[in-house]
Amino acid sequence: MKKVAIIGAGISGLFIANLFKRNPNYQIIIYEKNNSISLEEGYGIQLSVNSIKLLNEIGFKDLQNSEKFSPEKINFYSNESYNKICELDISKFNTQDCMYTTLKRSSLINFLKKDLGDLIRTNYKISNIDDQGAQIKLSFENKEIKECDYLIISDGIFSKSKSLISNNKAKIKYNNTLAIRGILTKFPENIDNKNINLFLGSDFHYVFYPVNPTGDFNFIAIIKYKLSTEEKKNYSLFKDKSFIKKVLEKTPIKNKDLLDDLKELKIFPVFVSDNFCKIKNQNIQLIGDAFFAFPPSFAQGASQSIESAYELFKSIENKTNDNFFERRLNKTKMVNNRSQLNQFVFHLSNPLTTFFRNFFLKRLMKNKKFLETYLGKIYNN
Ligand SMILES: Cc1cc2nc3c(=O)[nH]c(=O)nc-3n(C[C@H](O)[C@H](O)[C@H](O)COP(=O)(O)OP(=O)(O)OC[C@H]3O[C@@H](n4cnc5c(N)ncnc54)[C@H](O)[C@@H]3O)c2cc1C
């Protein structure tokens, strides 16, 4: 029996653990640095059909309908005028069992961890990785040492494991944006409350959508914001009331009531990956945000985390040990280009360019060929 160690109990680590658990040839343990798994209660997440198809393999279809929602379209609005620009029918990519889904992060995490029981070890912070070829020795800050045949690194964008194992420094960079996240307590009037609403503003966009059929709504705004080197390092800044007030005052949202109607409001800097990291030993692999973290403007981070976990599992199970890295690299580059382009297009500020942006958006959202290329290539994996 092969021993598999997974570092990090986020979406990617928990999903790959579920896949391995069903194969008796593998013994798995997940090591998580925190003393419990972060549920980020209340906040939402969007999952496109590419990841729903994979989640269904471990029974996601049976998650209660009261815990998930299937929006059919994305409504594009202008932040300035509050007018609707156009809509995108995302249900086009659905099949009977795989639908574009929104839900609370906590529902997804609870679903992913429910069958893992004591396979998850908390309070295990990795401190050293000794790559001895066929065997890999892991040391943790609690002084315990574990051995494994396969090491799966899923400890997120700030991956400590990646920096321990890789010679060329894994780079991340500040995306020059802050995220403002919260739960909407009151839905704005005259806005479609059954779908995803995306408002485009100058150096700014925001999205809100239902996360279940009973009227809980997730809100997320992305605003361009310069931070000094000191500010980027000072994490307590983002909890500082005067800093939060300053950011909210700068936020160019036209409907200010929305900000007043948010609870659990959090502001945090968005970091993204700047390069890829290939590890020589094929039995050590990265997945999820540890492999690559995207700007959030394509809502693909979690879906790609799930895809990368699935592809790696298949390549280990089928002993193809093939080109997992190369295939992932291609898809990741495609998603990253689209995420960057989306952010650029969403944030246009010049009235003339926004006029043309809106003009083309209206046409492109109805153009079958364009949608197949831009979205279909990502959603139909
Ligand atoms: C503002 C914003 C909005 C987003 N919205 C969406 C969306 O709508 N749809 C979507 O698909 N994606 C979205 N994403 C992206 C998505 O949240 C991430 O891509 C996804 O959560 C990554 O999962 P992961 O398992 O790779 O990493 P993480 O979720 O970061 O999990 C990493 C785990 O590893 C643990 N860990 C860290 N260091 C160590 C260590 N040294 N030792 C042991 N354990 C460790 C952590 O505690 C954590 O549990 C969004 C991201 C942002 C920033």
The ligand as an SDF file (V2000), in Angstrom:
LIG
                    3D

 53 58  0  0  0  0  0  0  0  0999 V2000
  -11.7010   37.3780   -3.3880 C   0  0  0  0  0  0  0  0  0  0  0  0
  -11.6840   35.9780   -3.8980 C   0  0  0  0  0  0  0  0  0  0  0  0
  -12.8600   35.4230   -4.4000 C   0  0  0  0  0  0  0  0  0  0  0  0
  -12.8460   34.1290   -4.9270 C   0  0  0  0  0  0  0  0  0  0  0  0
  -13.9830   33.6210   -5.4550 N   0  0  0  0  0  0  0  0  0  0  0  0
  -13.9470   32.4300   -6.0710 C   0  0  0  0  0  0  0  0  0  0  0  0
  -15.1040   31.8890   -6.7180 C   0  0  0  0  0  0  0  0  0  0  0  0
  -16.1890   32.4630   -6.6960 O   0  0  0  0  0  0  0  0  0  0  0  0
  -14.9830   30.6920   -7.3950 N   0  0  0  0  0  0  0  0  0  0  0  0
  -13.8040   30.0240   -7.4360 C   0  0  0  0  0  0  0  0  0  0  0  0
  -13.7200   28.9710   -8.0990 O   0  0  0  0  0  0  0  0  0  0  0  0
  -12.6990   30.4820   -6.7730 N   0  0  0  0  0  0  0  0  0  0  0  0
  -12.7430   31.6530   -6.1120 C   0  0  0  0  0  0  0  0  0  0  0  0
  -11.6350   32.1230   -5.4840 N   0  0  0  0  0  0  0  0  0  0  0  0
  -10.4100   31.3000   -5.4250 C   0  0  0  0  0  0  0  0  0  0  0  0
  -10.5060   30.1310   -4.4440 C   0  0  0  0  0  0  0  0  0  0  0  0
  -10.9770   30.5680   -3.1870 O   0  0  0  0  0  0  0  0  0  0  0  0
   -9.1250   29.4620   -4.2580 C   0  0  0  0  0  0  0  0  0  0  0  0
   -8.5690   29.2520   -5.5290 O   0  0  0  0  0  0  0  0  0  0  0  0
   -9.2480   28.1050   -3.5600 C   0  0  0  0  0  0  0  0  0  0  0  0
   -9.8380   28.2770   -2.2920 O   0  0  0  0  0  0  0  0  0  0  0  0
   -7.8630   27.4710   -3.3950 C   0  0  0  0  0  0  0  0  0  0  0  0
   -7.9790   26.2860   -2.6750 O   0  0  0  0  0  0  0  0  0  0  0  0
   -6.6810   25.5400   -2.1550 P   0  0  0  0  0  0  0  0  0  0  0  0
   -7.1780   24.2820   -1.5070 O   0  0  0  0  0  0  0  0  0  0  0  0
   -5.6770   25.3910   -3.2250 O   0  0  0  0  0  0  0  0  0  0  0  0
   -6.0260   26.5140   -1.0810 O   0  0  0  0  0  0  0  0  0  0  0  0
   -6.5920   27.0940    0.2860 P   0  0  0  0  0  0  0  0  0  0  0  0
   -8.0690   27.1530    0.2580 O   0  0  0  0  0  0  0  0  0  0  0  0
   -5.8150   28.3350    0.5450 O   0  0  0  0  0  0  0  0  0  0  0  0
   -6.1960   25.9960    1.3850 O   0  0  0  0  0  0  0  0  0  0  0  0
   -4.8830   25.8130    1.8460 C   0  0  0  0  0  0  0  0  0  0  0  0
   -4.9020   25.0420    3.1800 C   0  0  0  0  0  0  0  0  0  0  0  0
   -3.5570   24.7470    3.5670 O   0  0  0  0  0  0  0  0  0  0  0  0
   -3.3620   25.0830    4.9280 C   0  0  0  0  0  0  0  0  0  0  0  0
   -1.9210   25.4000    5.1120 N   0  0  0  0  0  0  0  0  0  0  0  0
   -1.2910   26.5370    4.7530 C   0  0  0  0  0  0  0  0  0  0  0  0
    0.0200   26.4700    5.0790 N   0  0  0  0  0  0  0  0  0  0  0  0
    0.2280   25.2500    5.6480 C   0  0  0  0  0  0  0  0  0  0  0  0
    1.3650   24.6090    6.1940 C   0  0  0  0  0  0  0  0  0  0  0  0
    2.5660   25.2090    6.2270 N   0  0  0  0  0  0  0  0  0  0  0  0
    1.2360   23.3470    6.6990 N   0  0  0  0  0  0  0  0  0  0  0  0
    0.0090   22.7290    6.6730 C   0  0  0  0  0  0  0  0  0  0  0  0
   -1.1170   23.3140    6.1710 N   0  0  0  0  0  0  0  0  0  0  0  0
   -1.0160   24.5610    5.6580 C   0  0  0  0  0  0  0  0  0  0  0  0
   -4.2820   26.2730    5.1480 C   0  0  0  0  0  0  0  0  0  0  0  0
   -4.5800   26.4740    6.5020 O   0  0  0  0  0  0  0  0  0  0  0  0
   -5.5140   25.8480    4.3150 C   0  0  0  0  0  0  0  0  0  0  0  0
   -6.3820   25.0380    5.0560 O   0  0  0  0  0  0  0  0  0  0  0  0
  -11.6240   33.3910   -4.9180 C   0  0  0  0  0  0  0  0  0  0  0  0
  -10.4640   33.9320   -4.3650 C   0  0  0  0  0  0  0  0  0  0  0  0
  -10.4780   35.2330   -3.8780 C   0  0  0  0  0  0  0  0  0  0  0  0
   -9.2040   35.8180   -3.3370 C   0  0  0  0  0  0  0  0  0  0  0  0
  1  2  1  0
  2  3  1  0
  2 52  2  0
  3  4  2  0
  4  5  1  0
  4 50  1  0
  5  6  2  0
  6  7  1  0
  6 13  1  0
  7  8  2  0
  7  9  1  0
  9 10  1  0
 10 11  2  0
 10 12  1  0
 12 13  2  0
 13 14  1  0
 14 15  1  0
 14 50  1  0
 15 16  1  0
 16 17  1  0
 16 18  1  0
 18 19  1  0
 18 20  1  0
 20 21  1  0
 20 22  1  0
 22 23  1  0
 23 24  1  0
 24 25  2  0
 24 26  1  0
 24 27  1  0
 27 28  1  0
 28 29  2  0
 28 30  1  0
 28 31  1  0
 31 32  1  0
 32 33  1  0
 33 34  1  0
 33 48  1  0
 34 35  1  0
 35 36  1  0
 35 46  1  0
 36 37  1  0
 36 45  1  0
 37 38  2  0
 38 39  1  0
 39 40  1  0
 39 45  2  0
 40 41  1  0
 40 42  2  0
 42 43  1  0
 43 44  2  0
 44 45  1  0
 46 47  1  0
 46 48  1  0
 48 49  1  0
 50 51  2  0
 51 52  1  0
 52 53  1  0
M  END
$$$$
